[in-house]
Amino acid sequence: MKLPPRLHEKSAWTDAENKAVGQHFARLAKATEGGQVILAGRTTEPLEKTFGLVIFEAESEETAKLFMESDPAVVAGVMTATLHPYAVALLRKP
């Protein structure tokens, strides 16, 4: 997920945009607790460079798109998202 250029300065964010990001985080936390989200986070670069990554399981590409497109921050236009289906080739052992 990536921020639109207008939001590269945190001071430019509206209350509604901050609320959408809070809902985004809460939704991902709930999906993590439920086992759907495997990993979620963002880079620690300045806002004009930062992007987030969410790795999650979905039954199909259609359900993955629905999960991504219904994210509150995406719906509010605070973040943009792109789906990249992924297959694990290697995984370290715990």
C-alpha positions as CSV (number, residue, x, y, z in Angstrom):
1,M,0.0,0.0,0.0
2,K,1.3,3.4,-0.9
3,L,0.3,7.0,0.1
4,P,-0.9,9.5,-2.5
5,P,1.6,12.4,-3.0
6,R,-0.7,14.9,-1.2
7,L,-0.2,12.9,2.0
8,H,3.6,12.9,2.0
9,E,3.4,15.4,4.9
10,K,1.6,14.2,8.0
11,S,0.4,17.7,8.7
12,A,-1.7,17.6,5.5
13,W,-3.8,14.7,6.8
14,T,-7.5,15.4,7.8
15,D,-9.2,13.9,10.8
16,A,-11.1,11.7,8.4
17,E,-7.9,10.4,6.9
18,N,-6.3,9.7,10.3
19,K,-9.5,7.9,11.3
20,A,-9.3,5.8,8.1
21,V,-5.7,4.8,8.9
22,G,-6.8,3.8,12.4
23,Q,-9.5,1.7,11.0
24,H,-7.0,0.2,8.5
25,F,-4.7,-0.8,11.4
26,A,-7.6,-2.2,13.5
27,R,-8.8,-4.3,10.6
28,L,-5.4,-5.7,9.9
29,A,-4.9,-6.5,13.6
30,K,-8.2,-8.3,13.7
31,A,-7.3,-10.3,10.5
32,T,-3.9,-11.1,12.1
33,E,-5.6,-12.4,15.2
34,G,-7.9,-14.5,13.0
35,G,-5.0,-16.0,11.1
36,Q,-5.7,-14.4,7.7
37,V,-2.9,-11.9,7.8
38,I,0.6,-13.4,8.1
39,L,2.6,-10.2,8.1
40,A,1.8,-6.5,7.9
41,G,4.0,-3.4,8.2
42,R,5.6,-0.5,6.4
43,T,9.0,0.8,5.6
44,T,10.5,3.3,7.9
45,E,11.5,5.8,5.2
46,P,10.0,9.3,5.0
47,L,6.3,9.4,3.9
48,E,7.1,10.3,0.3
49,K,9.1,7.0,0.0
50,T,7.3,4.7,2.4
51,F,5.1,1.8,1.4
52,G,3.3,-0.9,3.3
53,L,3.2,-4.6,2.7
54,V,0.5,-7.0,3.8
55,I,0.9,-10.7,3.3
56,F,-2.3,-12.6,3.8
57,E,-4.0,-15.8,2.8
58,A,-7.1,-15.8,0.6
59,E,-9.2,-18.6,-1.0
60,S,-8.9,-17.0,-4.4
61,E,-7.6,-14.0,-6.3
62,E,-11.2,-12.6,-6.2
63,T,-11.4,-12.8,-2.4
64,A,-7.9,-11.3,-2.1
65,K,-8.9,-8.3,-4.2
66,L,-12.1,-7.9,-2.1
67,F,-10.0,-7.9,1.1
68,M,-7.6,-5.4,-0.4
69,E,-10.1,-3.0,-2.0
70,S,-12.4,-2.9,1.1
71,D,-9.6,-1.7,3.3
72,P,-10.8,1.5,5.0
73,A,-7.6,3.4,4.0
74,V,-8.0,2.3,0.4
75,V,-11.7,3.2,0.3
76,A,-10.9,6.6,1.8
77,G,-8.2,7.3,-0.8
78,V,-5.5,7.6,1.9
79,M,-3.6,4.6,0.5
80,T,-3.5,2.9,-2.8
81,A,-3.0,-0.9,-3.1
82,T,-1.9,-3.4,-5.7
83,L,-2.4,-7.1,-5.5
84,H,0.5,-9.4,-6.2
85,P,-0.4,-13.2,-5.9
86,Y,2.5,-15.0,-4.3
87,A,3.7,-18.5,-3.9
88,V,6.2,-19.4,-1.2
89,A,9.3,-21.2,-2.5
90,L,11.4,-21.3,0.6
91,L,10.5,-20.8,4.3
92,R,12.9,-20.9,7.2
93,K,12.1,-23.3,10.0
94,P,11.2,-22.0,13.4
